[in-house]
Amino acid sequence: MDLTSVRELVDARCALPWQPGDAWLAGGTALFAEPQPGVTRLRDLAVMEWPPWEIQDDHLVIAATCTVAQLLALTQDPDAPWPRARALITACCRAFSSSFKVWNTATVGGNLCLALPAGPMISMAVALDGMCRLLAPDQRERLVPAADFVTGAGRTLLLPGEVLRSVTLPAAALARHTTVHRMSLRPHGRSAALVTGTYAPDTGRLEVVVTAATRRPLTAHFVRPPSPPVLRARLRELLEPGLIVDDVHGHPAWRRQVTQQLAEAARHDLMGE
Ligand SMILES: Cc1cc2nc3c(=O)[nH]c(=O)nc-3n(C[C@H](O)[C@H](O)[C@H](O)COP(=O)(O)OP(=O)(O)OC[C@H]3O[C@@H](n4cnc5c(N)ncnc54)[C@H](O)[C@@H]3O)c2cc1C
């Protein structure tokens, strides 16, 4: 796709003030996929050379510019820590309705900032208690929970000129038991519903996160594992009609029904039933 309105491509590190029409360019798999009439200048993040990920004792930092392929490579490394979290991350990477060609270019940050309901990096970041690190043009930083970062379909908490620098996943979340269930109308189609479940046996805390079926991620927290009726009732409360996605990838009534089934499957997995 030719972006005919774009007049300039600049290094993301350049000191030029942010102006209307500016956009961060990461992998470009979304930016170059459809017309962007308002975009006149691209600020290329590829030059940043941020390490794709950094493993510390108590957390994993994933750079916004980490590609899906790089993240997937980490999860496939048998010597890497946190096997349960790696299984969840693998499933989220594979939930993209695209091939390895797109995975080599598409970035984790681009996925979060695009904020599609079916953004699997959003599912991953929310399930694992991710914290988003945002940098303003004046270099001021703020930290925002991934659970709050996406506020609606295509909407985030980013302010003009702010860039998503990284997502940090704490070790406590990375150590939890995990499961992922996904439904799509077609085998390799866009997710119509994606449900992650995590469970900490030491505390009894269980969380179910719903994405793809809803305009923004929804989390059901339980201080102890819920029974099937308790889980169903909590999801009924969360899945308000206005929040369910209505598009070609699935009818809202079907998405609501499927989400309930996937959530019960996640609960069942985590309880080892
Ligand atoms: C065949 C195909 C299938 C796809 N399937 C899916 C799918 O299943 N689910 C899905 O969610 N998406 C899908 N996409 C869309 C897209 O590929 C992904 O969302 C991808 O992760 C976007 O990342 P990117 O690095 O290419 O972002 P870009 O296209 O470079 O940018 C996307 C948006 O985010 C902004 N942005 C990027 N990085 C940052 C940053 N660090 N800080 C602030 N703003 C930033 C850009 O300005 C732009 O508005 C698909 C695309 C294709 C071509």
Ligand as a Chemical Component Dictionary entry (heavy atoms), coordinates in Angstrom:
data_LIG
# 
_chem_comp.id                   LIG 
_chem_comp.type                 NON-POLYMER 
_chem_comp.pdbx_formal_charge   0 
_chem_comp.three_letter_code    LIG 
# 
loop_
_chem_comp_atom.comp_id 
_chem_comp_atom.atom_id 
_chem_comp_atom.alt_atom_id 
_chem_comp_atom.type_symbol 
_chem_comp_atom.charge 
_chem_comp_atom.model_Cartn_x 
_chem_comp_atom.model_Cartn_y 
_chem_comp_atom.model_Cartn_z 
_chem_comp_atom.pdbx_ordinal 
LIG C1  C1  C 0 -2.124 -10.802 7.089  1  
LIG C2  C2  C 0 -2.227 -10.004 8.361  2  
LIG C3  C3  C 0 -2.842 -10.589 9.464  3  
LIG C4  C4  C 0 -2.950 -9.874  10.683 4  
LIG N1  N1  N 0 -3.536 -10.475 11.758 5  
LIG C5  C5  C 0 -3.677 -9.797  12.927 6  
LIG C6  C6  C 0 -4.287 -10.397 14.068 7  
LIG O1  O1  O 0 -4.708 -11.557 14.047 8  
LIG N2  N2  N 0 -4.427 -9.644  15.180 9  
LIG C7  C7  C 0 -3.976 -8.368  15.244 10 
LIG O2  O2  O 0 -4.119 -7.721  16.284 11 
LIG N3  N3  N 0 -3.373 -7.782  14.192 12 
LIG C8  C8  C 0 -3.228 -8.456  13.032 13 
LIG N4  N4  N 0 -2.617 -7.848  11.961 14 
LIG C9  C9  C 0 -2.255 -6.418  12.075 15 
LIG C10 C10 C 0 -0.755 -6.187  12.439 16 
LIG O3  O3  O 0 0.076  -7.011  11.646 17 
LIG C11 C11 C 0 -0.426 -6.500  13.898 18 
LIG O4  O4  O 0 -1.336 -5.876  14.782 19 
LIG C12 C12 C 0 1.015  -6.077  14.253 20 
LIG O5  O5  O 0 1.395  -6.572  15.504 21 
LIG C13 C13 C 0 1.227  -4.566  14.202 22 
LIG O6  O6  O 0 2.589  -4.357  14.524 23 
LIG P1  P1  P 0 3.553  -3.456  13.599 24 
LIG O7  O7  O 0 4.869  -3.466  14.278 25 
LIG O8  O8  O 0 3.543  -3.905  12.203 26 
LIG O9  O9  O 0 2.827  -2.054  13.760 27 
LIG P2  P2  P 0 2.766  -0.812  12.744 28 
LIG O10 O10 O 0 1.966  -1.169  11.538 29 
LIG O11 O11 O 0 4.143  -0.264  12.491 30 
LIG O12 O12 O 0 1.974  0.222   13.672 31 
LIG C14 C14 C 0 0.658  -0.008  14.085 32 
LIG C15 C15 C 0 0.162  1.213   14.866 33 
LIG O13 O13 O 0 0.798  1.312   16.132 34 
LIG C16 C16 C 0 1.573  2.534   16.244 35 
LIG N5  N5  N 0 2.809  2.146   16.933 36 
LIG C17 C17 C 0 3.612  1.109   16.581 37 
LIG N6  N6  N 0 4.577  0.953   17.506 38 
LIG C18 C18 C 0 4.373  1.912   18.451 39 
LIG C19 C19 C 0 5.052  2.245   19.678 40 
LIG N7  N7  N 0 6.104  1.559   20.129 41 
LIG N8  N8  N 0 4.579  3.292   20.402 42 
LIG C20 C20 C 0 3.484  3.981   19.971 43 
LIG N9  N9  N 0 2.806  3.706   18.839 44 
LIG C21 C21 C 0 3.252  2.677   18.087 45 
LIG C22 C22 C 0 1.764  3.012   14.818 46 
LIG O14 O14 O 0 1.921  4.414   14.749 47 
LIG C23 C23 C 0 0.464  2.544   14.175 48 
LIG O15 O15 O 0 -0.572 3.434   14.496 49 
LIG C24 C24 C 0 -2.471 -8.547  10.758 50 
LIG C25 C25 C 0 -1.844 -7.959  9.635  51 
LIG C26 C26 C 0 -1.705 -8.692  8.474  52 
LIG C27 C27 C 0 -1.015 -8.033  7.310  53 
# 
loop_
_chem_comp_bond.comp_id 
_chem_comp_bond.atom_id_1 
_chem_comp_bond.atom_id_2 
_chem_comp_bond.value_order 
_chem_comp_bond.pdbx_ordinal 
LIG C1  C2  SING 1  
LIG C2  C3  SING 2  
LIG C2  C26 DOUB 3  
LIG C3  C4  DOUB 4  
LIG C4  N1  SING 5  
LIG C4  C24 SING 6  
LIG N1  C5  DOUB 7  
LIG C5  C6  SING 8  
LIG C5  C8  SING 9  
LIG C6  O1  DOUB 10 
LIG C6  N2  SING 11 
LIG N2  C7  SING 12 
LIG C7  O2  DOUB 13 
LIG C7  N3  SING 14 
LIG N3  C8  DOUB 15 
LIG C8  N4  SING 16 
LIG N4  C9  SING 17 
LIG N4  C24 SING 18 
LIG C9  C10 SING 19 
LIG C10 O3  SING 20 
LIG C10 C11 SING 21 
LIG C11 O4  SING 22 
LIG C11 C12 SING 23 
LIG C12 O5  SING 24 
LIG C12 C13 SING 25 
LIG C13 O6  SING 26 
LIG O6  P1  SING 27 
LIG P1  O7  DOUB 28 
LIG P1  O8  SING 29 
LIG P1  O9  SING 30 
LIG O9  P2  SING 31 
LIG P2  O10 DOUB 32 
LIG P2  O11 SING 33 
LIG P2  O12 SING 34 
LIG O12 C14 SING 35 
LIG C14 C15 SING 36 
LIG C15 O13 SING 37 
LIG C15 C23 SING 38 
LIG O13 C16 SING 39 
LIG C16 N5  SING 40 
LIG C16 C22 SING 41 
LIG N5  C17 SING 42 
LIG N5  C21 SING 43 
LIG C17 N6  DOUB 44 
LIG N6  C18 SING 45 
LIG C18 C19 SING 46 
LIG C18 C21 DOUB 47 
LIG C19 N7  SING 48 
LIG C19 N8  DOUB 49 
LIG N8  C20 SING 50 
LIG C20 N9  DOUB 51 
LIG N9  C21 SING 52 
LIG C22 O14 SING 53 
LIG C22 C23 SING 54 
LIG C23 O15 SING 55 
LIG C24 C25 DOUB 56 
LIG C25 C26 SING 57 
LIG C26 C27 SING 58 
# 
